[in-house]
Amino acid sequence: LVRYLIDKHPEDFSVTQLLELLPHPEPQVRMGAIAALKRTNDVSILRIIIDAYEKEQDPEVKKTYEEKISFIRDRKRR
């Protein structure tokens, strides 16, 4: 249900709420939050996103970070 809401109405979630979903137990919820965060340009949250990426164990979720978050994608290319 949470993933559905994020996918259909990402504008209803604040950046803070999306960040709080990054450690969610369900991979699909984490991937939805990552996808929704791609629209933010707030550099102050970048460290939080990078930390969550580095801690992520699920390869599919990690791939979502790499595809959706441009800074991580660019960093991985180097």
Solvent accessible surface area in square Angstrom, and as a share of the most:
residue,aa,sasa,rsa
1,L,165,0.82
2,V,54,0.31
3,R,67,0.24
4,Y,124,0.47
5,L,71,0.35
6,I,3,0.01
7,D,74,0.38
8,K,117,0.50
9,H,80,0.36
10,P,37,0.23
11,E,122,0.55
12,D,101,0.53
13,F,39,0.16
14,S,57,0.37
15,V,45,0.26
16,T,85,0.50
17,Q,87,0.39
18,L,1,0.00
19,L,24,0.12
20,E,118,0.53
21,L,29,0.15
22,L,7,0.04
23,P,108,0.68
24,H,48,0.22
25,P,111,0.70
26,E,98,0.44
27,P,45,0.28
28,Q,90,0.40
29,V,11,0.07
30,R,27,0.10
31,M,14,0.06
32,G,0,0.00
33,A,0,0.00
34,I,1,0.00
35,A,27,0.21
36,A,7,0.05
37,L,3,0.02
38,K,114,0.48
39,R,113,0.41
40,T,31,0.18
41,N,147,0.75
42,D,67,0.35
43,V,122,0.70
44,S,85,0.55
45,I,15,0.08
46,L,43,0.21
47,R,133,0.48
48,I,85,0.43
49,I,4,0.02
50,I,9,0.04
51,D,52,0.27
52,A,23,0.18
53,Y,26,0.10
54,E,86,0.38
55,K,151,0.64
56,E,19,0.09
57,Q,157,0.70
58,D,38,0.20
59,P,108,0.68
60,E,105,0.47
61,V,0,0.00
62,K,55,0.23
63,K,115,0.49
64,T,16,0.09
65,Y,2,0.01
66,E,37,0.16
67,E,90,0.40
68,K,71,0.30
69,I,13,0.07
70,S,60,0.39
71,F,83,0.35
72,I,3,0.02
73,R,77,0.28
74,D,61,0.32
75,R,97,0.35
76,K,123,0.52
77,R,176,0.64
78,R,222,0.81
